[in-house]
Amino acid sequence: MTFSTHESQARIDLAAAFRWAARWDMHESIANHFSVAVSPDGREFLLNPQGSHFSLIKASDLLLLNSADADAQKAANAPDPTAWHLHAVLHQQVPHARCILHTHMPYARPCVVCKILNF
């Protein structure tokens, strides 16, 4: 695979963000996803593959998707449907949002909140 210099750097940076998120214990659940827009209009973006552990994601693992291509959901390596819908729309509608990080951190879980509040 060959990537443009811009896309290559975006892949490296996003893979590093996944690994740091895992180090900070921000990788809980399967509904966590990060993306980076690689086109000026935000339509092309990189997204983590479904089911990949953040600590293991490499730059070459990231999916290059186009928000105008709904067939991405039919591909063999289809992204998580929630990730696809959230990130595709956000990058397309807000192209200056170059990087979107969506996590479910441990302290955001209701059970943890209940423990803190003694419920």
N, C-alpha and C positions, 0 to 999 in steps of 0.2 A: 504494500500500500504506500502511496505517496500522498503527502498532504502539503498544502501551501504553508509557507512559513508562519503566517498568522494562525492557521488552524493547528499546526504542530505545537505552537506555544500555548494556545488555548487548551489543547489536550493535556499537555504537561502540567499546566497550572491547575486544571480541574482535577486531574488525578491526584495531585498533591493535596488539594482541598479535601478530597474524599479521605485520604490517609490521615490528615490532621483531624478531621471530624471523628474518625474512629479512635484516634488517640485521646480525644476529649470526651469520649463516650457519647457521641451524638449520632450514633448509627443504629439505634434501637428500631426495631420493627422493619417491615419490608416496604413501607410506604414513604420512605425517605428518598429524595431524589434531588440532584443538583444539575443545573444546566448552564451553558454559556452560549450566547449568540455568536456566530462566526461570520454572519453576513451583515452588512450595514442596515438592512431593513429588518433584521431579527428573524427572518423566516427560516434560515438555516441555523441549527443549534446542535450542540453536543449534549447528550443525556446518558446517564448511567444505565447499563443493561439491567433488566429485571432480574432480581434474585442475587445479584453480585454483592458480596460483602465489601463494605467501604475500604477495609484495610487491604484488600487484594486487587482493587481496580487499578489497571494500568492505562496509560494514555491510549494505547491501541485498542483497548476494550470499549471505549466510549462510542456510542452510536451517533452518527451524523444523520440528523433528521431534517425534514422540511415541513414546516407547519401547514403548507398547502397540499401535502401528500397524505391524504387520509389512509392510503393503502399501507402506510407504515405499521398499522395495527395488524395487518395480515401477514407480515413477513415472519420468517422462521425465528428471527431474533427480535421479535416485537417488543417494544418498551412496555413498561407497566401502563395499563390504560389510564389510570389517574394521572400519572406523570405526564403522559402524552398530552392529555387534554389540558391540564393546568399550564404546562410549560409552553406548548404550542400557541395557545391563545395569548398568554402573557408576553411572549417574545414578539408575536405578530402585532399585538395591540400597543405594546409599550417597548418599541425597539431600542430605546435608550437604556432599558433594564438589561444590561449585558450579561449579568450573572444572577441566577435565581437559586436560592438554597432553601429547601423545604425539609424540615426535620421534625421528628416527634421525640423531643428530648425527655429523659426520664422524669424530670420534675414537672413536666406538663401532663403526665398521666393522672387521671382522677384518683387512682388508688394512692399515689404518693401525696397528692394534695389532701386527700382525706386523712392520711396519717399526720401530716403537718398540722392540720386543723383539728385533729383528734375526733374525727367522725368515724 
